[in-house]
Amino acid sequence: MKIGELKGRDFLKLLDFTNEEVQGLVDLAAELKAQKKAGIPHEVCKGKHVALIFEKTSTRTRCSFEVAAADLGMHSTYLDPTGSQIGKKESIADTARVLSGIYDGIEYRGYGQSIVEELAEYASVPVWNGLTNEFHPTQILADMLTIQEHFGTVKGKKLVYFGDARYNMGNSLMVGCAKLGMNFTACAPEAYFPEKALIETCQTIAVETGAVLSFETDPMKAAQGADVLYTDVWVSMGEPMEVWQERVAALSPYCITKELMDAANPGAVFMHCLPAFHDLKTTIGKEMGEKFGRTCMEVTDEVFEGPQSIVFQEAENRMHTIKAVMAATL
């Protein structure tokens, strides 16, 4: 894919793009990453300005958008949860039109997918989804770039997602794998599987690409033949204590351990979109660990810090893939 090839397009979810366009964005990210590593300037969006709306805060997403924008020659304005009146004093539609007159692109990270979709409907500049409850498309591009770098290809490899597969990560990984021909397994209690309608949509895509989608409740069975074992936090930002109790009870068997890694293919890797509760070295981790009598949640420290973990390469790739999205659409 070339710079500007998707000029004017929004980036709201991977389902909006052809399989070839998704792969093209991954490949463009790889090119831009190589240029950055080689010290080759690529200020292809010089003089442009982007607005970054964060109703949910983030380390990786904010840093990735700000550094990517700077590398492309752009200036960015960060609007934290208190820095914008979106949906409070000013409607989403009005916010979109105001920002479109000042900025060349708008990023939104927050809650419902309907919010970023409405922003895009009323904005006259590209809108990018930095995360919603339903989808996290920039994360999936980073994941696919990381897998491609590690294995040489994503096609035909098997990724297993352990944990709550009903929301943004489970949904988006299933879509991304289907589009790029990667086999996908959601491993969770049945109540935590993705929605049936989305599964059916992805099954249709998988027929075109040769991907195999499956759904499993037994962790050891799911890990058989896996190349990537993937997980995410069990509880999202701002959810109440009752949710912690329910999820810990339901998902404890799906914690990724060395035994699970050993059941996978030789050379299998561990991935996580971060942040991770793999120890008690954070305020929330310590509090929840004490409450539930655990030293970790979704992954053990042994796996997270072990030789099969590629989480920090994955985190870096957030920036390179976000850069590709902005460069392609501006």
DRENMI-855625 format. One record per residue (C-alpha): x, y, z; residue in one letter; chain. Coordinates in steps of 0.5 Angstrom, whole numbers, plus 500, padded with zeros to 3 digits. Layout:
<sites>
[site [X; Y; Z]; A; A]
...
</sites>
This chain:
<sites>
[site [500; 500; 500]; M; A]
[site [502; 507; 498]; K; A]
[site [502; 513; 503]; I; A]
[site [495; 517; 502]; G; A]
[site [492; 511; 498]; E; A]
[site [486; 511; 503]; L; A]
[site [486; 518; 503]; K; A]
[site [480; 521; 506]; G; A]
[site [478; 514; 509]; R; A]
[site [476; 513; 516]; D; A]
[site [479; 508; 520]; F; A]
[site [473; 505; 525]; L; A]
[site [473; 498; 524]; K; A]
[site [477; 492; 520]; L; A]
[site [470; 490; 517]; L; A]
[site [470; 497; 513]; D; A]
[site [476; 495; 509]; F; A]
[site [478; 489; 504]; T; A]
[site [483; 483; 506]; N; A]
[site [488; 486; 501]; E; A]
[site [487; 493; 505]; E; A]
[site [488; 490; 512]; V; A]
[site [495; 487; 509]; Q; A]
[site [497; 493; 506]; G; A]
[site [496; 497; 512]; L; A]
[site [501; 492; 516]; V; A]
[site [506; 492; 510]; D; A]
[site [506; 500; 510]; L; A]
[site [507; 500; 517]; A; A]
[site [513; 495; 516]; A; A]
[site [516; 500; 511]; E; A]
[site [515; 506; 516]; L; A]
[site [518; 502; 521]; K; A]
[site [524; 500; 517]; A; A]
[site [525; 507; 515]; Q; A]
[site [525; 510; 522]; K; A]
[site [530; 504; 524]; K; A]
[site [535; 507; 519]; A; A]
[site [534; 514; 521]; G; A]
[site [530; 516; 514]; I; A]
[site [526; 522; 515]; P; A]
[site [518; 521; 513]; H; A]
[site [515; 527; 514]; E; A]
[site [510; 526; 509]; V; A]
[site [504; 529; 513]; C; A]
[site [508; 536; 514]; K; A]
[site [504; 542; 517]; G; A]
[site [498; 538; 518]; K; A]
[site [494; 537; 525]; H; A]
[site [491; 532; 529]; V; A]
[site [486; 532; 535]; A; A]
[site [487; 526; 540]; L; A]
[site [480; 525; 544]; I; A]
[site [481; 520; 550]; F; A]
[site [475; 519; 554]; E; A]
[site [479; 513; 556]; K; A]
[site [486; 514; 558]; T; A]
[site [492; 510; 555]; S; A]
[site [499; 510; 555]; T; A]
[site [501; 506; 549]; R; A]
[site [495; 509; 544]; T; A]
[site [497; 516; 546]; R; A]
[site [504; 515; 546]; C; A]
[site [503; 512; 539]; S; A]
[site [499; 517; 536]; F; A]
[site [503; 523; 539]; E; A]
[site [510; 520; 536]; V; A]
[site [507; 517; 530]; A; A]
[site [504; 524; 528]; A; A]
[site [511; 528; 530]; A; A]
[site [515; 523; 525]; D; A]
[site [510; 524; 520]; L; A]
[site [511; 532; 521]; G; A]
[site [505; 533; 524]; M; A]
[site [502; 537; 531]; H; A]
[site [498; 533; 535]; S; A]
[site [493; 536; 541]; T; A]
[site [491; 531; 546]; Y; A]
[site [484; 532; 549]; L; A]
[site [484; 528; 556]; D; A]
[site [477; 526; 559]; P; A]
[site [476; 533; 562]; T; A]
[site [479; 537; 556]; G; A]
[site [473; 536; 551]; S; A]
[site [466; 537; 552]; Q; A]
[site [464; 532; 547]; I; A]
[site [457; 529; 549]; G; A]
[site [457; 533; 555]; K; A]
[site [456; 541; 553]; K; A]
[site [457; 539; 546]; E; A]
[site [454; 534; 542]; S; A]
[site [458; 529; 538]; I; A]
[site [456; 532; 531]; A; A]
[site [457; 539; 533]; D; A]
[site [464; 537; 536]; T; A]
[site [466; 533; 529]; A; A]
[site [464; 539; 525]; R; A]
[site [468; 544; 530]; V; A]
[site [474; 540; 530]; L; A]
[site [474; 538; 522]; S; A]
[site [475; 546; 521]; G; A]
[site [481; 546; 525]; I; A]
[site [484; 539; 524]; Y; A]
[site [486; 535; 519]; D; A]
[site [484; 528; 523]; G; A]
[site [481; 526; 529]; I; A]
[site [482; 520; 533]; E; A]
[site [477; 518; 539]; Y; A]
[site [478; 513; 544]; R; A]
[site [473; 511; 549]; G; A]
[site [466; 508; 550]; Y; A]
[site [461; 506; 545]; G; A]
[site [463; 504; 537]; Q; A]
[site [456; 508; 536]; S; A]
[site [460; 515; 538]; I; A]
[site [466; 514; 534]; V; A]
[site [461; 512; 528]; E; A]
[site [457; 518; 529]; E; A]
[site [464; 523; 530]; L; A]
[site [466; 520; 523]; A; A]
[site [459; 521; 520]; E; A]
[site [459; 529; 521]; Y; A]
[site [467; 530; 521]; A; A]
[site [469; 532; 514]; S; A]
[site [476; 529; 516]; V; A]
[site [479; 522; 517]; P; A]
[site [477; 519; 524]; V; A]
[site [481; 514; 527]; W; A]
[site [478; 509; 532]; N; A]
[site [483; 508; 538]; G; A]
[site [479; 504; 542]; L; A]
[site [471; 503; 543]; T; A]
[site [468; 497; 547]; N; A]
[site [466; 493; 541]; E; A]
[site [473; 494; 537]; F; A]
[site [480; 496; 537]; H; A]
[site [483; 496; 530]; P; A]
[site [489; 499; 531]; T; A]
[site [491; 494; 536]; Q; A]
[site [490; 488; 531]; I; A]
[site [494; 491; 526]; L; A]
[site [500; 492; 531]; A; A]
[site [499; 484; 533]; D; A]
[site [499; 482; 526]; M; A]
[site [505; 486; 524]; L; A]
[site [508; 483; 530]; T; A]
[site [506; 476; 528]; I; A]
[site [509; 477; 521]; Q; A]
[site [515; 479; 524]; E; A]
[site [516; 473; 528]; H; A]
[site [514; 468; 524]; F; A]
[site [515; 471; 517]; G; A]
[site [507; 470; 515]; T; A]
[site [500; 470; 519]; V; A]
[site [497; 466; 514]; K; A]
[site [496; 459; 516]; G; A]
[site [498; 460; 523]; K; A]
[site [494; 459; 529]; K; A]
[site [492; 464; 535]; L; A]
[site [488; 462; 541]; V; A]
[site [485; 468; 545]; Y; A]
[site [484; 466; 552]; F; A]
[site [479; 470; 557]; G; A]
[site [473; 474; 555]; D; A]
[site [472; 474; 548]; A; A]
[site [465; 478; 548]; R; A]
[site [469; 485; 547]; Y; A]
[site [474; 489; 543]; N; A]
[site [480; 485; 543]; M; A]
[site [476; 478; 542]; G; A]
[site [472; 481; 537]; N; A]
[site [477; 485; 533]; S; A]
[site [482; 479; 533]; L; A]
[site [477; 474; 530]; M; A]
[site [476; 479; 525]; V; A]
[site [483; 481; 523]; G; A]
[site [485; 473; 523]; C; A]
[site [479; 472; 519]; A; A]
[site [481; 477; 514]; K; A]
[site [489; 475; 514]; L; A]
[site [488; 468; 513]; G; A]
[site [490; 466; 520]; M; A]
[site [486; 461; 524]; N; A]
[site [483; 463; 530]; F; A]
[site [480; 460; 537]; T; A]
[site [476; 463; 542]; A; A]
[site [477; 460; 549]; C; A]
[site [473; 461; 554]; A; A]
[site [466; 459; 558]; P; A]
[site [461; 459; 552]; E; A]
[site [457; 465; 556]; A; A]
[site [464; 469; 554]; Y; A]
[site [464; 467; 546]; F; A]
[site [463; 473; 541]; P; A]
[site [456; 475; 539]; E; A]
[site [453; 470; 534]; K; A]
[site [452; 475; 528]; A; A]
[site [459; 477; 528]; L; A]
[site [462; 470; 528]; I; A]
[site [457; 469; 522]; E; A]
[site [460; 475; 519]; T; A]
[site [467; 473; 520]; C; A]
[site [466; 465; 518]; Q; A]
[site [464; 468; 511]; T; A]
[site [470; 472; 511]; I; A]
[site [474; 466; 513]; A; A]
[site [471; 462; 507]; V; A]
[site [475; 467; 502]; E; A]
[site [482; 467; 506]; T; A]
[site [482; 460; 508]; G; A]
[site [482; 462; 516]; A; A]
[site [479; 457; 521]; V; A]
[site [475; 460; 526]; L; A]
[site [473; 455; 532]; S; A]
[site [470; 456; 539]; F; A]
[site [473; 452; 545]; E; A]
[site [472; 452; 553]; T; A]
[site [478; 447; 555]; D; A]
[site [484; 451; 555]; P; A]
[site [489; 445; 554]; M; A]
[site [485; 443; 548]; K; A]
[site [485; 450; 545]; A; A]
[site [493; 450; 546]; A; A]
[site [494; 444; 542]; Q; A]
[site [497; 447; 535]; G; A]
[site [497; 454; 537]; A; A]
[site [503; 459; 535]; D; A]
[site [500; 465; 539]; V; A]
[site [497; 465; 546]; L; A]
[site [494; 471; 547]; Y; A]
[site [490; 474; 553]; T; A]
[site [487; 481; 556]; D; A]
[site [485; 484; 562]; V; A]
[site [479; 480; 565]; W; A]
[site [476; 487; 567]; V; A]
[site [476; 493; 563]; S; A]
[site [477; 500; 566]; M; A]
[site [471; 503; 570]; G; A]
[site [467; 497; 571]; E; A]
[site [465; 495; 578]; P; A]
[site [467; 490; 584]; M; A]
[site [462; 485; 582]; E; A]
[site [464; 485; 575]; V; A]
[site [471; 483; 578]; W; A]
[site [468; 477; 582]; Q; A]
[site [464; 474; 577]; E; A]
[site [470; 475; 572]; R; A]
[site [475; 472; 577]; V; A]
[site [471; 466; 578]; A; A]
[site [469; 465; 571]; A; A]
[site [476; 466; 568]; L; A]
[site [481; 463; 573]; S; A]
[site [482; 457; 569]; P; A]
[site [484; 461; 563]; Y; A]
[site [490; 464; 566]; C; A]
[site [496; 463; 561]; I; A]
[site [501; 459; 565]; T; A]
[site [507; 455; 563]; K; A]
[site [503; 449; 562]; E; A]
[site [499; 452; 557]; L; A]
[site [505; 455; 553]; M; A]
[site [508; 448; 553]; D; A]
[site [502; 445; 550]; A; A]
[site [502; 449; 544]; A; A]
[site [507; 448; 538]; N; A]
[site [514; 449; 539]; P; A]
[site [516; 456; 538]; G; A]
[site [509; 459; 540]; A; A]
[site [509; 466; 543]; V; A]
[site [505; 470; 548]; F; A]
[site [502; 476; 546]; M; A]
[site [498; 481; 551]; H; A]
[site [495; 488; 549]; C; A]
[site [497; 491; 556]; L; A]
[site [497; 493; 561]; P; A]
[site [497; 486; 564]; A; A]
[site [496; 484; 571]; F; A]
[site [502; 479; 571]; H; A]
[site [504; 481; 578]; D; A]
[site [502; 485; 584]; L; A]
[site [507; 491; 583]; K; A]
[site [501; 496; 581]; T; A]
[site [496; 499; 586]; T; A]
[site [490; 495; 582]; I; A]
[site [494; 489; 582]; G; A]
[site [496; 489; 589]; K; A]
[site [489; 490; 591]; E; A]
[site [485; 485; 587]; M; A]
[site [491; 480; 589]; G; A]
[site [490; 481; 596]; E; A]
[site [482; 481; 595]; K; A]
[site [482; 474; 591]; F; A]
[site [488; 471; 594]; G; A]
[site [492; 471; 587]; R; A]
[site [499; 473; 585]; T; A]
[site [497; 474; 578]; C; A]
[site [490; 474; 574]; M; A]
[site [490; 473; 566]; E; A]
[site [497; 471; 565]; V; A]
[site [503; 468; 570]; T; A]
[site [509; 473; 571]; D; A]
[site [513; 467; 569]; E; A]
[site [510; 467; 562]; V; A]
[site [510; 474; 562]; F; A]
[site [517; 475; 563]; E; A]
[site [519; 469; 560]; G; A]
[site [523; 468; 553]; P; A]
[site [516; 466; 549]; Q; A]
[site [513; 473; 551]; S; A]
[site [514; 478; 545]; I; A]
[site [509; 483; 549]; V; A]
[site [514; 489; 548]; F; A]
[site [515; 488; 541]; Q; A]
[site [508; 488; 540]; E; A]
[site [507; 495; 544]; A; A]
[site [512; 498; 540]; E; A]
[site [509; 496; 534]; N; A]
[site [502; 500; 536]; R; A]
[site [506; 506; 534]; M; A]
[site [508; 504; 527]; H; A]
[site [502; 501; 525]; T; A]
[site [498; 507; 527]; I; A]
[site [503; 511; 523]; K; A]
[site [501; 507; 517]; A; A]
[site [494; 509; 518]; V; A]
[site [495; 516; 519]; M; A]
[site [499; 516; 513]; A; A]
[site [495; 512; 508]; A; A]
[site [488; 516; 510]; T; A]
[site [491; 523; 510]; L; A]
</sites>
